[in-house]
Structures are given as structure tokens and as C-alpha cells.
């Protein structure tokens, strides 16, 4: 940390900002844009984010710690319940909460339930309407009118994808977080370990390439991480599936699918880690991995939620 960053005084600020919302509202896209690098994986499929991820950004003398939470939805499985509990827990731990709403989708059932729970529990947040670049002005005004009497202090209109409105949001938040010393070194962008980030990057590629429900039956673990004198790293990962039939899908004909997964993941990892990466992927069957307490500990989730 720099000398300036270690000072405590009226100019120093640090705060935790929870980013809440229904699945696919754009929470991870927003956090990645603000931080300036990928700290949370993104895919068009809902429920991509499984655990709370902290993305750390600087705005002048303010350190903003964004808590990217799993999308809040009606849980059906143990993992679902743990993810939703982590999202609400993130809000409870934060100094400020943002409710991100997909302006193009409007107030869907998940968003309506989030707002209702906030009202019942007397929780407040700043409302962030995302994807406004996809919405005609009359529809946007109608949506804003419907939400203005909700449990919200301020309303922002942004596009996390192209960045419009994001700078204004960050500037506002920097002025709202508490005064105090920074919690993290100035060059740290996430609380996630490199091993876990590497596993998440590969899981992102699975979500992007596999169709229907299969991605939700998979998880990825980084088993070995070996550093070399030339700066490169050898990473071995295991993709766990629940059934033999799923294993053959991920391997693909003549191993083409897993080769493509490895190539795509390696490209992202080399960019993020800024080093040469030797990535080796293996597929194993582990029935009911979603009921293994160890997985939940790795993700920082409550197994008994």
C-alpha cells in the first residue's frame, strides 16, 4: 500500500457496497466494469454467480469494496438456498446496498419479491436501472414511476455493458461511504484467490458452451498450481459432473469440446494473470457433489442455509 493509502484522515474513505438483484440483472458485469478487470464470471445463463465475490475499486482517496452477490430467486435446491442466503447476507454486511434491475425486463417476479422483502424488513437501497440502452424512453419513464415509491434513496440509470452512467454512480458512492482507512492494498482487485478465480473462469466457459441444464450439474476445482522460474504456471483442474453421460458431453467427440474449453479458459487466464499458463483439464464423475459440505466451504456458502 502506498504511503498516502495508509494515512487516516478526513479524505480517506472505505466502504462495502452490496450489489443485489434478480438473476441476470447484470451485477457481475457492473462490478467487473467498475473494478477494471474480471473478478466475477459472466454468462447469459441465470445463476452464474454462486458465491459472494468482492471487487475492489479506487475513486480518489476512496476504496469501494463491491460485494457481487448471487442472483436472488425462488430456491429449489440446497445450493440455491445457500446462494440466496449469501446474497441477503451480503446486504447485511454492507454499508450501502444497490438493487440492480434489468430495465428491459422490468419488474419480474424475482425483483418484485426482493422489493417486497426489503419493505417488510425496512431495508433501504439505491436503485440502479441497468440496460437502459435497450429501452425506449417512454417505457423507462413508466418503470421509474412504478419504482419511485419503493424503498430507494436514489435512482441511477446505467448500462453496465457500455459504461454509460457508471462513472456518475461510482462518484456518488465514493462520497457516501464512511470515512476511515482502506481495508485492502491499493493494487488488490478482489478477495478471491487465484486458484478459485482460475476455477471460476473455466466454469464460465462451461456455461457459455453447454446448453440447457448441464452447466448447473457441473463444478470446477483447481487441484494443482505449480509456479516455474520463467514466470509461467501449470494449472490442473477437474470438472466434476454427476453422471457418466454428462462426462461424455463435456469431453465431446474426439475430445474437441474439452480442448476448446481449455483453450478459451487459458486465454482469459493468461490475460488476467499476465503470465503464460499451462492448463490441463480432467473430467470426473462425483454424484451429488452439490450435497458435499466441502464445496460450500470453498465457496464461502452456508451448507445449512
Protein Blocks (a to p, Z undefined) as FASTA:
>chain_A
ZZklmpgcfkbccdddddeddehilmmmmmmmmnopafbdcdfbehkbmbdcdddddehj
accdddddddddddfbfklmmmmmmmmmmmmmpmbdcddddfknopafklmmmmmmmmmn
opacddddehklmpcfklmmmmmmmmmmmccfbdcdddfknopoklmmmmmmmmmpccdd
dfbdfkbcbfbdfklmmmmmmmmmmmmmpgcjllmmgccddfbdcddfkopacddddddd
fbfklmmmmnogghlmmmmmmmmmmmmmmmmnopacdddddddddehklmgfklmmmnop
afkZZ
